[in-house]
Amino acid sequence: MIRVSCAIIRNEEGRVLIVQRGEKSDHHFKWEFPGGKVNPGETDEDSIMREIREELSMDIVICNRMPDVVHDYGFRQVTLIPFVCDTLDELPLLSEHISFRWAEPGDLPSVDFSEADITVAGDYLKLQPGGDEKDNPPAPGNSTRVNDEELRTMVAGIRGTREAEFLAASASENPEVLGKIIEYSFSGDKKLSFHAAWALSKTCDKYPEVIVPFLASLVDSLGRVENESVERSFLRVASLADLTLLGTRHQGMLTDHCFRALRSGYSAIAVKAYSMEILYKLVLIYPELTREFTDTVNLLRGEGSAGIIAKGKIVIKRLERELRGRGSNPT
């Protein structure tokens, strides 16, 4: 019996991510919920977090676990372990699948799923409507001072988008909350730092203006961040920010960091993708970087990652259109 974890990943509109297998897979051209085998000595939760990073280069927060599904395919028996998850990442970068789509929950019965995934889809539909997060989490308090222990527990216990949104709203109203969230992002507790960086990214989505005073310090810290998920969140914040608000020194630091990330053979796909978006913005500020940027992106075509190659082509075309519109020479 093979243990396989899978993720029902929801975006902010409540749609669910499904992916399509290729021709050479066991279930060719069938759709499924992303995931993979649980490695020996690995927890089911660690397995799904790892699989989603490796297969889709996405960060997720586990909201709850659904009942296991046991299925006999004839040539193989599997125990499928489904997790309901939330994400802020809208664009998966495929490494093992040929296609993806965000499906409305009501459309799942009409999807051509693999057999075990049909059962998972049915179990998920039984949870609709209402989901697993009916109530808002308790507030950390409306006073100016913040209870560190209470806030730390709340951040570590984030279980989905609603809780992240609540913390983002609190951070927008109280700079001390935002400062604490940034502080927790550097924690040696990987779960706390990941969830804090998730809340910070959500704050940037909803209230970008409150991030501005902290943007330079986030850039300063990029070279010291050891948790890859935190680096990804910091880069995501920078990719969404108005980089003209940074001084030239921090723009230069960000430029150097992103070029190093693109040229490194060890950077995760999402780190490269966010670095491309940041450099795109910086090239619009400093057109003299155009040649170095396009040459660096074109070199990625030899890495073999279809997702990052496709991303690079899109960014380069967008940059060429923008520069032509400005009357600049794209090369």
C-alpha positions, 0 to 999 in steps of 0.5 A: 500500500502506497501512501500519497498526500494530495492538496485541495488548494483554494485561492481567494475566490474559493476556486480549487486547483486541479492539474492534468497528468501527461501522456506517459503517466500511469493515468494519462491525461487524467486530472487530479489534486496535486501531491505525491508519495509520502517519503519514509520518516516523513509526516503526511503534513511535511509531505504535502508541503514538500510536494507542492513546492517541488511540483508547483513552486507554491506556498500553501497553508494547511487548513484541515485534513479530510478522510483518507481514501483507499483505492485499488487501481489493480496494478497498485493500491494507494492510500490518498491523504487529502488536505484542504489548503489555502494559497496566495499564489495564483500561478503554479509553475508546472514541473510534472503536469501538462496543464492546470486550472482553477475550478469552481467547486460545483464543476468538480463532478464533471472533471475527468479525475483519476478514480481516487481523486473522484472520491476526494472531490466528492468528500470536499463537496460535502464540506460546501457551503461554509467551509471550515472557517465560519468565525473570525479568529479572536482579535489580539486586542485593540489597544496600542500595546500588543501581547507578544505571546498572544500574537505569536500563538495566533500567527503560528496557528494560521489555518487559512486565508481568513485568519491571514486577512484578519492579521493583515487588517490588524497590521494595517491598523497597528504598526506594532502588529506589523513590526511583530509579524516581520520580527516573527518572519526571522524566527528559528521556528519554521512554522512561525516564520512561514506563517508570519511571512504569509501574513506579511504577504497578505498585508501587502496585497490588501494594504500595500501602503503600510508596507512602504516604511518597512520595504527598505528593511526587507530588502536589507534582510534578503541576504540573511534569510535562511528560510526559503519560504520567507525569502519567497514571501519577501520577494513577493512583497517586493514584486508587488511594491512600488520600487521607485519608493526605494532609494538607489542603494536599496534598488541596487541591493535588490537588483544584485540579489535578484540577478544572483537568484536567477543565475543560481542553480539552487534557487527555487522556481518561485524565487526566480519567478519573483526575481524576474518580476522585480527586475522587470520593474527595475529595468523600467526604472533603469533601462540600461539594465535591459541587456543584462536582464534579457541575457540572464533570462535567456540563459535560463532556457538551458535549465530545463524547467518548462515553467520558468522558461515560459515565465521568462518569455512572458516577462521579456515580451511584456518588457519589450512592449513597455519599452517600445511604448516609451520609445526606448530600444528594447535591446 
